[in-house]
Amino acid sequence: MIAMQTLYEWEFRDGVDLAEIEARNVAEYSDRCESDFIRMVTEGVSKDREALDGVIDKVAPDWPVDQISLIDKVILQIAIYELKNCNDVPPKVVINEAVELSKEFGGENSSKFVNGVLGTIYKQSEKQILKSRDKDS
């Protein structure tokens, strides 16, 4: 949640230093967060934004990224980043957390949209893993 708050504020307040927002949020919620993980996710998402948005565009072509609500976009960016880079977090946990965040902070249909996008990404990545395993056999 802290990564989401940080990235949402950073996107909303264009030009504000990400590290400043992150430091304030981590300090405010330090009792319930892993600051190193938060930093990794916020910095990773900020650096990979265009690539993450490209993934969203490919999976949800009827929903251009600039038409997706900011909160839904941030939730998707974080989840996609985690799916690609955080191998110690099970994909279904990442997807569930994103869906729960979208239920709490998004619009009426946000959770369905987030679940659909992430479910498609998960299924596609599962197919790629199986293909690479077949080649290794």
N, C-alpha and C positions, 0 to 999 in steps of 0.2 A: 504494500500500500504506500509506503514511503517513496519508493521509486516512482510510482504512478503520480503521487502528489508533486514530486520534484519535477518530473518531466512535463506534466501538465502545466505547472506554473511557468516553467522555462519556455514552453511553446506559446503560452498565452501572453507572457510578458517579454516579447521579442527583444533581444538585446541584453537582457539581464544575465549575469554570469552564472552558468550552471553550477559551478563549484560552490558559489556563495549560497544558492538556494539549497543545494544538497547538504552543506554543512549546517545550515540553520535547521533543516528538517531532521537530520540525524541527531543533532543536539537536543531538539525538542522531544523526540521520541526514542531517545537512546536506550531506554529501558526495554523496548520491544523490537529492536532491530539489530541486524548484523551489518554494521557500517561498511565493512569491506565488500560484502555482497551487494549492498545498495550502490556503492560507488562503482563497482564493476558493471552493474546493469545500466545505471544512468549514463556512464561514460560510453559504454558499448552501444547503447541505443542512439545516443547523440551522434556518435561517429558513423553508425551504419544506417542512419535514418532513410536515406534514399534507397538503399538495397532492401530494407524492411518494407518500405512503401511499395517497392516493386513486387515483392512477394504478395502483398495484399492485392495489388492490381491484377496479378495473374490469377489469383484464387477467386477474387470477387470482381470480375470485369464490369459488371453492371453497377458497381458502386465505386466510382473514382475516389481516390484517397482524399481529394480536396472537398468532396461532398460528405465524407464520413464525419460524424461529430468528433470534436477534438478529444474528448474523453475516451471514446471507443477506439480512435486511432492510437492513442497512447497505450491503452490496454493491449491492443493487438501488437504494437511494436515491441512492448516488453515481453509478451508471451512468445512471439516469434523469435526474439533474441534468445530467450531462455531455452526454447526448443532446440535451437541451433548450437548453443554454446555451453549450456549447463547440463552436462551428461549425468551429473549426480542427482538431478531432480527428475523423477519419472515424468514422461510427457503427459500422462493423464492428470497428474497433480498440477502441472503448469496450466493445462486447459481448464481444469476445475477452478483454480484460483482466479483465472481471467474471467470466467463466466460469473463467478460470485462477485468480483469487483464490478462487472458490468451490470449485474442486478442491482447492486447497491448505489452505483454512481451514474449509470447510463440511463438512457431513455427506456421507454416501454418495451421495445423490441431489441434492445442492445444485446441482451444475453443470448438470444437466438442467433443473431448475426455473428457475434463473437464465437459462439460455439460452432457454427457452421464453417466459418473461415478456418478456425484452428483445427477442427475435425478433418477438413479437407487436406490441410497441410500435413497433419499427422498421418493420414492414410497414404498420401503421396510419398512421404519419407519412409514409411514402413515398406512400401513396394520397392523403393530404391535399396533399402537395406537387404531385403530378401533377394533381389536381383544380384547384388554384389556377393552375397553368401553363396548363391548358386554358381557364380563364376569361380569362386574360390574352391568349390568342391571338386 
